[in-house]
Amino acid sequence: MDVVKWLVTGIPGVGKTTCVMHIAQQVNRIPVVGFITREIRENGRRMGFFIEAFHGKKALLAHRQKNSPWRVGQYFVFLNHLEAVINDLLNREKALGTQPRFYVIDEIGKMEALSPVFRQWVENVMHSPWPVVATVALKGTGWIEAIKQLPQISILILTEKDRSYQCQKLDQQVQQWLLAAFP
């Protein structure tokens, strides 16, 4: 059975992370490897993001008021923290060996793309024999667009109007793949 890599995209705040988190929670046949990016809110205002691996490692990814040499828009980005999480994921992959796994990546975006370690890991995951559900920036250039153009990619665009339906449809596709691959 062909392994599909699903990329979920849409405008900021449309529910991409919620969708892939739901998918990750439904996968119980094989280990989930990857991470979710969560907002840091202060007084109702988004101030940054942290990254949380499914097996527990958590780190600050970006913040408006904490300095870093790297910046995307109004956020200072902490590549060393991102790369520590990715290195932890690489160790998890080594521990799994050839055991099947399901990748969830939230998100393939401008901040994350600053890291060569992250880019290499995503490329390896996209060429792996295992399924992937990832969120990806709606607009991106260079490397982000190249990932979207890979032949094994299926892109799902969420809108406020159809996000529940589209996420449910994706969940059904993932469950069908899992049933076929692991009866």
Helices and strands as residue ranges (DSSP letters): E 5-9, H 16-26, E 32-42, E 45-53, E 58-63, E 70-72, E 75-77, H 79-96, E 102-108, H 110-113, H 116-126, E 132-136, H 143-148, E 153-157, H 163-181
